[in-house]
Amino acid sequence: MPEIHTSTGQFEFPLYLAPMAGFSDMAFRSLCKREGADMLVSEFVMANAVLAAGENSRIWDTLAFLPEQRPYGVQLFGAEPSLMAEAARKLADRLVPDFIDINCGCPAPKIVDQNAGSALLKDLPLMASVARAVVRAVPELPVTVKMRSGWDQAHIVAPEAARMLEREGVAAIAVHGRTRMQGYGGDADWDLIAEVARAVRIPVIGNGAVNGAYSIERAKASGVSGLMVGRAALGKPWIFRQLKAVMAGAPCPPEPDATLKLHTMLDYARALLGSGEDIRKIRPKLKPFTEGIAGARKLRAQMDALSSLPDLENYVTNLLHDSPEKSENK
Ligand SMILES: Cc1cc2nc3c(=O)[nH]c(=O)nc-3n(C[C@H](O)[C@H](O)[C@H](O)COP(=O)(O)O)c2cc1C
């Protein structure tokens, strides 16, 4: 069975950037890699969409990556084992990623209604069939699964599902310690994540509310092999550098100042616009970079009026030039 580069050599305790549809695009993945993320995963793509994709489909832009961004995994969702297998094969041939990840966590009704994402937590035999089909379809690649703890608090299945997936040849499992019904609110259940880590021999990656130095202690205590960071990385790719420092026993480096934050945002905007994105659509990706800057709420409102890259560049220049005191971090 191909091994995932997790606790097995390349990284002692890998930090993953969580897949986040609409946010973890190639430019953002790049930023996070530069700041210390070890493992990157694409935004999720639907098996049918991969199968239907022709040469010039936008999907290939969504999934593109640079050699220096390896190890890189592509995340697939779907509920039909044969389609998932075919899509995984097509991705493996065309992109040669380092692993294929199966989404068993998405709570969105439009995904769940197709029996995909977190709906697979309600049908473990189907989850097993999907995993088996994908594992067989790409024998040269590790197949991983990302799942939630269960559908709801009365149906926590992650430990059982993990044992089952291990038997099917899955190479690693990321556990988001919230149920489907919890959505994204509240804390994650790290006791449950620890239970999953004890239940299997393959690496278990802990995910959910990883947002500061204390997360490292909590993760180490839970026995996981690595950590996956989601929302705490939005607008703050340097969280990986901070977590790495804490892991090495050093003090947590401070947040960058407002100038560096805004310049990082500008570089990111340039990369996105250079790849053909529309400034109106990328505002939600840029706004998190203003977090912690004095007057951030007003800044975010003003950003809604910007309609081109030069507008954004002038805006940042004027902001930093005219009133540097205003832009200092709180
Ligand atoms: C905007 C957004 C998009 C997401 N998209 C995906 C996705 O495509 N695939 C996936 O497995 N999880 C997705 N997630 C879930 C995250 O990967 C992660 O499991 C979740 O946010 C919990 O981690 P956190 O508490 O560190 O944010 C998404 C989350 C957010 C907030």
The ligand as an SDF file (V2000), in Angstrom:
LIG
                    3D

 31 33  0  0  0  0  0  0  0  0999 V2000
  -15.4630   28.1230    3.3890 C   0  0  0  0  0  0  0  0  0  0  0  0
  -15.1590   26.6880    3.7100 C   0  0  0  0  0  0  0  0  0  0  0  0
  -15.0330   25.7770    2.6760 C   0  0  0  0  0  0  0  0  0  0  0  0
  -14.7470   24.4350    2.9620 C   0  0  0  0  0  0  0  0  0  0  0  0
  -14.5780   23.5570    1.9360 N   0  0  0  0  0  0  0  0  0  0  0  0
  -14.2210   22.2700    2.2110 C   0  0  0  0  0  0  0  0  0  0  0  0
  -13.9270   21.3590    1.1600 C   0  0  0  0  0  0  0  0  0  0  0  0
  -13.9550   21.6850   -0.0370 O   0  0  0  0  0  0  0  0  0  0  0  0
  -13.5980   20.0850    1.5140 N   0  0  0  0  0  0  0  0  0  0  0  0
  -13.5290   19.6850    2.8240 C   0  0  0  0  0  0  0  0  0  0  0  0
  -13.2270   18.5240    3.1100 O   0  0  0  0  0  0  0  0  0  0  0  0
  -13.7900   20.5430    3.8260 N   0  0  0  0  0  0  0  0  0  0  0  0
  -14.1030   21.8110    3.5520 C   0  0  0  0  0  0  0  0  0  0  0  0
  -14.2960   22.6960    4.5760 N   0  0  0  0  0  0  0  0  0  0  0  0
  -14.0780   22.2520    5.9700 C   0  0  0  0  0  0  0  0  0  0  0  0
  -12.6220   22.5370    6.3960 C   0  0  0  0  0  0  0  0  0  0  0  0
  -11.7280   21.7850    5.6260 O   0  0  0  0  0  0  0  0  0  0  0  0
  -12.4240   22.1880    7.8830 C   0  0  0  0  0  0  0  0  0  0  0  0
  -12.6810   20.8130    8.0680 O   0  0  0  0  0  0  0  0  0  0  0  0
  -13.3400   22.9870    8.8030 C   0  0  0  0  0  0  0  0  0  0  0  0
  -13.3460   24.3540    8.4660 O   0  0  0  0  0  0  0  0  0  0  0  0
  -12.9230   22.8070   10.2670 C   0  0  0  0  0  0  0  0  0  0  0  0
  -11.6350   23.3030   10.4790 O   0  0  0  0  0  0  0  0  0  0  0  0
  -11.3880   24.7460   11.1930 P   0  0  0  0  0  0  0  0  0  0  0  0
  -12.1800   24.7190   12.4880 O   0  0  0  0  0  0  0  0  0  0  0  0
   -9.8970   24.7900   11.3770 O   0  0  0  0  0  0  0  0  0  0  0  0
  -11.9060   25.7780   10.2490 O   0  0  0  0  0  0  0  0  0  0  0  0
  -14.5980   24.0130    4.3130 C   0  0  0  0  0  0  0  0  0  0  0  0
  -14.7190   24.9590    5.3410 C   0  0  0  0  0  0  0  0  0  0  0  0
  -14.9780   26.2780    5.0560 C   0  0  0  0  0  0  0  0  0  0  0  0
  -15.0800   27.2660    6.1960 C   0  0  0  0  0  0  0  0  0  0  0  0
  1  2  1  0
  2  3  1  0
  2 30  2  0
  3  4  2  0
  4  5  1  0
  4 28  1  0
  5  6  2  0
  6  7  1  0
  6 13  1  0
  7  8  2  0
  7  9  1  0
  9 10  1  0
 10 11  2  0
 10 12  1  0
 12 13  2  0
 13 14  1  0
 14 15  1  0
 14 28  1  0
 15 16  1  0
 16 17  1  0
 16 18  1  0
 18 19  1  0
 18 20  1  0
 20 21  1  0
 20 22  1  0
 22 23  1  0
 23 24  1  0
 24 25  2  0
 24 26  1  0
 24 27  1  0
 28 29  2  0
 29 30  1  0
 30 31  1  0
M  END
$$$$
